[in-house]
């Protein structure tokens, strides 16, 4: 299905004036003909023709269409697609044409928790060409390591081909929502929640440090491409996709928090030990260079032990003063 734009129908004002003139002239002529008829056959015929002209003009008034900016109207005539009206303006089309919008009245979770005061189907048969936001509910998905995570995305999208949106799918809004859920599941399963060793997230056969938490921009980009490939036939364009919520599922959240805390403690301890060892080495080198005191290996070991206890302990050390001989 190829979209056809009706560019020659933006003559609504001219047709409105013409039809109003026909209606006025029709009813005026009908009244004059009836008054002057008095048994005259030709004047009765004129009156009947005036009535038909006025009725035809009234019927043709239903072909007047008004569009606001970023709105479109898909038209069919006796079941055949004849074209699309796009852009703001006052149009006139065949009054027997009917508008088609399969998603009319469909309500999705648009723009998060923002609620519109408009009733369901307030747009009628017009198709909005504005950028809209789809914020689907959070999903529970297993990452590549099998850990359940909860994730939500916001997808910015718009209709770019009204013919495909109206005729290629049953309901393009519901179709988009389903494809967003499916694409999200396919991409999330390729990544761990946090960086993990020996995991290939790019498909090149090499381990990398990609993760849902640390590579959110990359993940969002892949989700966008995946959704776009699925909704191309529906005439939709995915403008952007962003991760709005990411967390471990409640059943493992507490355990994973302990794991993260343990990992942070280990990293901190490692840093403290590396620094303490460096300080001990520096102290021994300075004492040896300046000749402050000569220590045998046993005394050096005791000094190293004491310094490490002081530098690596969780609490402040309590000093013990030795006033006797070193030996």
Kinemage of the C-alpha trace (Angstrom):
@kinemage 1
@onewidth
@group {chain A} dominant
@subgroup {mainchain}
@vectorlist {calphas} color= white
{ca unk a 1} P 0.000 0.000 0.000
{ca unk a 2} L 1.475 3.327 -1.128
{ca unk a 3} L 0.428 6.622 0.406
{ca unk a 4} L -1.119 9.143 -2.008
{ca unk a 5} L -1.319 12.786 -0.949
{ca unk a 6} L -4.324 14.764 -2.209
{ca unk a 7} L -2.832 18.193 -2.967
{ca unk a 8} L -5.564 19.545 -5.245
{ca unk a 9} L -8.412 19.428 -2.738
{ca unk a 10} L -7.510 22.467 -0.644
{ca unk a 11} L -10.447 24.454 -2.002
{ca unk a 12} L -12.885 24.178 0.865
{ca unk a 13} L -13.630 27.910 1.159
{ca unk a 14} L -14.425 28.266 -2.540
{ca unk a 15} L -16.704 25.225 -2.476
{ca unk a 16} L -18.407 26.472 0.687
{ca unk a 17} L -19.276 29.802 -0.946
{ca unk a 18} L -20.440 28.114 -4.135
{ca unk a 19} L -22.621 25.595 -2.311
{ca unk a 20} L -24.144 28.280 -0.084
{ca unk a 21} L -24.940 30.338 -3.179
{ca unk a 22} L -26.559 27.303 -4.832
{ca unk a 23} L -28.639 26.613 -1.710
{ca unk a 24} L -29.814 30.236 -1.451
{ca unk a 25} L -30.585 30.441 -5.159
{ca unk a 26} L -32.303 27.059 -5.095
{ca unk a 27} L -34.692 27.897 -2.284
{ca unk a 28} L -35.298 31.416 -3.642
{ca unk a 29} L -36.051 30.097 -7.112
{ca unk a 30} L -38.284 27.403 -5.646
{ca unk a 31} L -40.317 29.987 -3.733
{ca unk a 32} L -40.708 32.260 -6.741
{ca unk a 33} L -41.684 29.336 -8.968
{ca unk a 34} L -44.305 28.107 -6.508
{ca unk a 35} L -45.820 31.605 -6.192
{ca unk a 36} L -45.987 32.062 -9.948
{ca unk a 37} L -46.987 28.518 -10.834
{ca unk a 38} L -50.834 28.798 -10.555
{ca unk a 39} L -51.339 25.840 -12.828
{ca unk a 40} L -48.290 26.526 -14.986
{ca unk a 41} L -46.478 23.252 -15.700
{ca unk a 42} L -43.041 24.680 -16.606
{ca unk a 43} L -42.817 26.661 -13.363
{ca unk a 44} L -43.590 23.519 -11.342
{ca unk a 45} L -40.709 21.769 -13.101
{ca unk a 46} L -38.437 24.727 -12.287
{ca unk a 47} L -39.460 24.526 -8.625
{ca unk a 48} L -38.669 20.802 -8.530
{ca unk a 49} L -35.241 21.395 -10.121
{ca unk a 50} L -34.498 24.118 -7.575
{ca unk a 51} L -35.376 21.729 -4.756
{ca unk a 52} L -33.057 19.044 -6.142
{ca unk a 53} L -30.231 21.589 -6.580
{ca unk a 54} L -30.576 22.775 -2.966
{ca unk a 55} L -30.672 19.204 -1.656
{ca unk a 56} L -27.608 18.262 -3.727
{ca unk a 57} L -25.739 21.296 -2.383
{ca unk a 58} L -26.657 20.324 1.168
{ca unk a 59} L -25.330 16.814 0.565
{ca unk a 60} L -22.104 18.165 -0.912
{ca unk a 61} L -21.504 20.234 2.227
{ca unk a 62} L -20.580 16.984 3.996
{ca unk a 63} L -17.466 16.850 1.805
{ca unk a 64} L -15.927 19.847 3.594
{ca unk a 65} L -13.028 18.844 5.864
{ca unk a 66} L -10.929 20.968 8.229
{ca unk a 67} L -7.495 19.760 9.342
{ca unk a 68} L -5.263 21.241 12.023
{ca unk a 69} L -1.447 21.160 11.898
{ca unk a 70} L 0.022 17.646 12.144
{ca unk a 71} L -3.239 15.894 11.290
{ca unk a 72} L -4.140 13.604 8.409
{ca unk a 73} L -7.276 12.036 7.006
{ca unk a 74} L -7.202 8.721 5.130
{ca unk a 75} L -10.081 8.558 2.627
{ca unk a 76} L -11.746 5.630 0.902
{ca unk a 77} L -14.492 5.664 -1.710
{ca unk a 78} L -16.716 2.587 -1.752
{ca unk a 79} L -13.949 0.580 -0.111
{ca unk a 80} L -11.125 1.798 -2.373
{ca unk a 81} L -8.279 3.915 -0.989
{ca unk a 82} L -8.210 7.199 -2.903
{ca unk a 83} L -5.687 9.263 -0.946
{ca unk a 84} L -4.712 11.118 2.201
{ca unk a 85} L -5.253 14.716 3.235
{ca unk a 86} L -2.192 16.090 5.042
{ca unk a 87} L -1.447 19.507 6.480
{ca unk a 88} L -3.624 22.199 7.975
{ca unk a 89} L -6.295 23.696 5.770
{ca unk a 90} L -9.891 23.702 4.547
{ca unk a 91} L -10.575 20.873 2.084
{ca unk a 92} L -13.430 19.610 -0.030
{ca unk a 93} L -13.628 15.999 -1.138
{ca unk a 94} L -16.242 13.704 -2.588
{ca unk a 95} L -19.054 13.657 0.007
{ca unk a 96} L -19.368 9.891 -0.391
{ca unk a 97} L -15.784 9.390 0.814
{ca unk a 98} L -15.333 7.902 4.264
{ca unk a 99} L -12.383 8.417 6.622
{ca unk a 100} L -10.483 5.424 8.026
{ca unk a 101} L -8.605 5.280 11.323
{ca unk a 102} L -8.416 1.762 12.813
{ca unk a 103} L -6.850 3.084 16.025
{ca unk a 104} L -9.655 5.542 16.729
{ca unk a 105} L -10.658 5.207 20.362
{ca unk a 106} L -7.579 3.158 21.317
{ca unk a 107} L -6.059 4.235 24.627
{ca unk a 108} L -2.481 3.327 25.431
{ca unk a 109} L -0.339 4.376 28.367
{ca unk a 110} L 0.713 7.564 26.617
{ca unk a 111} L 3.218 9.965 28.213
{ca unk a 112} L 3.476 8.080 31.489
{ca unk a 113} L 0.832 9.073 34.018
{ca unk a 114} L -0.341 12.155 32.106
{ca unk a 115} L -4.088 11.903 31.540
{ca unk a 116} L -5.977 13.761 28.854
{ca unk a 117} L -9.347 15.388 29.474
{ca unk a 118} L -10.447 14.392 25.992
{ca unk a 119} L -12.932 11.509 25.795
{ca unk a 120} L -12.069 8.256 24.082
{ca unk a 121} L -11.884 8.702 20.326
{ca unk a 122} L -11.855 12.506 20.528
{ca unk a 123} L -9.600 12.614 17.481
{ca unk a 124} L -12.342 10.809 15.543
{ca unk a 125} L -11.135 9.510 12.215
{ca unk a 126} L -8.190 11.875 11.984
{ca unk a 127} L -4.709 10.421 12.344
{ca unk a 128} L -2.264 12.427 14.429
{ca unk a 129} L 1.173 12.992 12.877
{ca unk a 130} L 2.657 14.400 16.082
{ca unk a 131} L 5.444 12.715 18.034
{ca unk a 132} L 3.786 10.643 20.753
{ca unk a 133} L 5.117 8.728 23.727
{ca unk a 134} L 4.353 5.123 24.561
{ca unk a 135} L 5.239 4.159 28.127
{ca unk a 136} L 4.406 0.479 28.470
{ca unk a 137} L 4.142 -1.229 31.833
{ca unk a 138} L 7.279 -2.602 33.478
{ca unk a 139} L 8.221 -6.131 32.450
{ca unk a 140} L 9.972 -8.889 34.347
{ca unk a 141} L 12.635 -10.412 32.082
{ca unk a 142} L 15.559 -12.755 32.724
{ca unk a 143} L 18.912 -11.293 31.727
{ca unk a 144} L 21.594 -13.358 30.004
{ca unk a 145} L 22.687 -14.832 33.355
{ca unk a 146} L 19.149 -15.889 34.241
{ca unk a 147} L 18.605 -13.204 36.871
{ca unk a 148} L 15.072 -11.723 36.763
{ca unk a 149} L 15.063 -7.962 36.288
{ca unk a 150} L 12.263 -5.441 35.969
{ca unk a 151} L 12.620 -2.939 33.152
{ca unk a 152} L 10.458 -0.268 31.550
{ca unk a 153} L 10.988 1.854 28.442
{ca unk a 154} L 9.512 4.994 26.936
{ca unk a 155} L 9.225 5.015 23.146
{ca unk a 156} L 8.777 8.221 21.132
{ca unk a 157} L 7.055 7.499 17.826
{ca unk a 158} L 4.962 9.016 15.046
{ca unk a 159} L 3.033 8.018 11.943
{ca unk a 160} L 4.921 8.703 8.700
{ca unk a 161} L 2.881 6.651 6.212
{ca unk a 162} L -0.841 6.920 6.840
{ca unk a 163} L -1.795 4.331 4.217
{ca unk a 164} L 0.366 1.634 5.806
{ca unk a 165} L -0.847 2.572 9.287
{ca unk a 166} L -4.487 2.349 8.218
{ca unk a 167} L -4.440 -0.737 5.996
{ca unk a 168} L -1.341 -2.878 6.683
{ca unk a 169} L -2.187 -3.654 10.319
{ca unk a 170} L -5.449 -3.993 12.204
{ca unk a 171} L -4.623 -1.381 14.868
{ca unk a 172} L -1.273 0.383 14.591
{ca unk a 173} L -1.242 1.552 18.241
{ca unk a 174} L -1.866 -1.910 19.667
{ca unk a 175} L 0.594 -3.328 17.116
{ca unk a 176} L 3.279 -0.878 18.301
{ca unk a 177} L 2.704 -1.718 21.965
{ca unk a 178} L 3.058 -5.460 21.304
{ca unk a 179} L 6.207 -5.023 19.214
{ca unk a 180} L 7.780 -2.828 21.906
{ca unk a 181} L 7.275 -5.578 24.500
{ca unk a 182} L 8.668 -8.240 22.180
{ca unk a 183} L 11.728 -6.204 21.139
{ca unk a 184} L 12.474 -5.309 24.756
{ca unk a 185} L 12.513 -8.967 25.753
{ca unk a 186} L 14.785 -9.947 22.868
{ca unk a 187} L 17.397 -7.274 23.654
{ca unk a 188} L 17.389 -7.531 27.450
{ca unk a 189} L 18.117 -11.266 27.240
{ca unk a 190} L 21.450 -10.466 25.581
{ca unk a 191} L 22.829 -8.408 28.494
{ca unk a 192} L 23.615 -9.035 32.163
{ca unk a 193} L 22.222 -6.575 34.684
{ca unk a 194} L 25.747 -5.614 35.736
{ca unk a 195} L 29.138 -6.250 34.168
{ca unk a 196} L 30.034 -9.945 34.225
{ca unk a 197} L 33.103 -11.854 32.977
{ca unk a 198} L 33.018 -14.054 29.861
{ca unk a 199} L 29.810 -12.548 28.492
{ca unk a 200} L 29.460 -11.545 24.821
{ca unk a 201} L 26.745 -8.917 24.368
{ca unk a 202} L 27.667 -7.728 20.862
{ca unk a 203} L 27.656 -11.070 19.058
{ca unk a 204} L 31.261 -10.808 17.851
{ca unk a 205} L 32.393 -13.851 19.842
{ca unk a 206} L 34.511 -11.795 22.262
{ca unk a 207} L 33.729 -11.113 25.900
{ca unk a 208} L 32.984 -7.483 26.735
{ca unk a 209} L 31.828 -5.359 29.658
{ca unk a 210} L 28.383 -4.460 28.309
{ca unk a 211} L 25.515 -4.453 30.803
{ca unk a 212} L 22.013 -3.084 31.256
{ca unk a 213} L 23.122 -0.771 34.043
{ca unk a 214} L 26.405 0.415 32.577
{ca unk a 215} L 25.510 0.509 28.861
{ca unk a 216} L 22.018 1.988 28.962
{ca unk a 217} L 22.607 4.194 25.897
{ca unk a 218} L 23.784 1.247 23.813
{ca unk a 219} L 20.918 -0.951 25.007
{ca unk a 220} L 18.370 1.782 24.257
{ca unk a 221} L 19.818 2.217 20.769
{ca unk a 222} L 19.514 -1.503 20.046
{ca unk a 223} L 15.951 -1.536 21.364
{ca unk a 224} L 15.079 1.384 19.077
{ca unk a 225} L 16.505 -0.380 16.007
{ca unk a 226} L 14.736 -3.614 16.900
{ca unk a 227} L 11.364 -1.887 17.257
{ca unk a 228} L 11.855 0.119 14.053
{ca unk a 229} L 12.528 -3.035 12.047
{ca unk a 230} L 9.281 -4.522 13.346
{ca unk a 231} L 6.964 -1.525 12.764
{ca unk a 232} L 8.291 -0.463 9.352
{ca unk a 233} L 5.376 -2.146 7.602
{ca unk a 234} L 2.921 -0.276 9.815
{ca unk a 235} L 4.143 3.109 8.545
{ca unk a 236} L 5.580 4.145 11.927
{ca unk a 237} L 8.874 5.828 12.775
{ca unk a 238} L 10.587 5.291 16.112
{ca unk a 239} L 12.101 8.650 17.059
{ca unk a 240} L 13.765 7.523 20.274
{ca unk a 241} L 13.660 4.885 22.989
{ca unk a 242} L 14.827 5.308 26.580
{ca unk a 243} L 15.038 3.030 29.602
{ca unk a 244} L 12.866 4.585 32.315
{ca unk a 245} L 13.097 1.907 35.009
{ca unk a 246} L 15.656 -0.784 35.775
{ca unk a 247} L 15.959 -2.922 38.908
{ca unk a 248} L 16.341 -6.490 40.060
{ca unk a 249} L 13.076 -8.338 40.598
{ca unk a 250} L 11.866 -8.166 44.237
{ca unk a 251} L 12.550 -11.853 44.902
{ca unk a 252} L 16.322 -11.440 44.385
{ca unk a 253} L 16.763 -7.721 45.046
{ca unk a 254} L 17.887 -8.190 48.676
{ca unk a 255} L 20.413 -10.903 47.781
{ca unk a 256} L 21.829 -8.868 44.904
{ca unk a 257} L 22.146 -5.840 47.184
{ca unk a 258} L 24.215 -7.904 49.620
{ca unk a 259} L 26.329 -9.104 46.709
{ca unk a 260} L 26.951 -5.540 45.566
{ca unk a 261} L 27.811 -4.480 49.098
{ca unk a 262} L 30.226 -7.400 49.476
{ca unk a 263} L 31.866 -6.554 46.160
{ca unk a 264} L 32.233 -2.916 47.232
{ca unk a 265} L 33.758 -3.956 50.569
{ca unk a 266} L 36.245 -6.275 48.836
{ca unk a 267} L 37.272 -3.528 46.412
{ca unk a 268} L 37.686 -1.057 49.267
{ca unk a 269} L 39.756 -3.521 51.296
{ca unk a 270} L 41.955 -4.216 48.318
{ca unk a 271} L 42.618 -0.519 47.887
{ca unk a 272} L 43.373 -0.129 51.600
{ca unk a 273} L 45.784 -3.079 51.626
{ca unk a 274} L 47.607 -1.847 48.507
{ca unk a 275} L 48.043 1.555 50.108
{ca unk a 276} L 49.151 0.090 53.448
{ca unk a 277} L 51.786 -2.118 51.809
{ca unk a 278} L 53.141 0.898 49.943
{ca unk a 279} L 53.335 2.922 53.160
{ca unk a 280} L 55.150 0.109 54.991
{ca unk a 281} L 57.690 -0.226 52.150
{ca unk a 282} L 58.265 3.524 52.199
{ca unk a 283} L 58.736 3.534 56.001
{ca unk a 284} L 61.307 0.728 55.925
{ca unk a 285} L 63.213 2.378 53.058
{ca unk a 286} L 63.319 5.736 54.865
{ca unk a 287} L 64.480 4.166 58.130
{ca unk a 288} L 67.211 2.266 56.285
{ca unk a 289} L 68.358 5.293 54.264
{ca unk a 290} L 68.554 7.665 57.256
{ca unk a 291} L 70.071 5.067 59.586
{ca unk a 292} L 67.569 5.870 62.307
{ca unk a 293} L 67.559 2.335 63.659
{ca unk a 294} L 68.913 -1.016 62.567
{ca unk a 295} L 66.376 -3.821 62.619
{ca unk a 296} L 66.968 -7.503 62.068
{ca unk a 297} L 64.538 -9.566 60.014
{ca unk a 298} L 62.492 -10.590 63.047
{ca unk a 299} L 62.050 -6.986 64.169
{ca unk a 300} L 61.202 -5.922 60.624
{ca unk a 301} L 58.510 -8.588 60.479
{ca unk a 302} L 57.051 -7.410 63.796
{ca unk a 303} L 57.098 -3.802 62.630
{ca unk a 304} L 55.405 -4.706 59.337
{ca unk a 305} L 52.761 -6.662 61.203
{ca unk a 306} L 52.050 -3.782 63.575
{ca unk a 307} L 51.883 -1.199 60.793
{ca unk a 308} L 49.504 -3.320 58.739
{ca unk a 309} L 47.238 -3.829 61.726
{ca unk a 310} L 47.148 -0.081 62.332
{ca unk a 311} L 46.632 0.880 58.692
{ca unk a 312} L 44.140 -1.862 57.759
{ca unk a 313} L 42.067 -2.024 60.938
{ca unk a 314} L 38.471 -0.891 61.100
{ca unk a 315} L 39.022 0.880 64.412
{ca unk a 316} L 41.689 3.228 65.676
{ca unk a 317} L 44.644 1.365 67.215
{ca unk a 318} L 45.348 1.755 70.935
{ca unk a 319} L 49.074 2.571 71.340
{ca unk a 320} L 51.195 0.654 73.870
{ca unk a 321} L 54.261 2.492 75.163
{ca unk a 322} L 57.341 0.315 75.809
{ca unk a 323} L 59.786 2.107 78.112
{ca unk a 324} L 62.203 -0.800 78.429
{ca unk a 325} L 65.017 -2.053 76.217
{ca unk a 326} L 64.332 -2.878 72.581
{ca unk a 327} L 65.830 -6.313 73.252
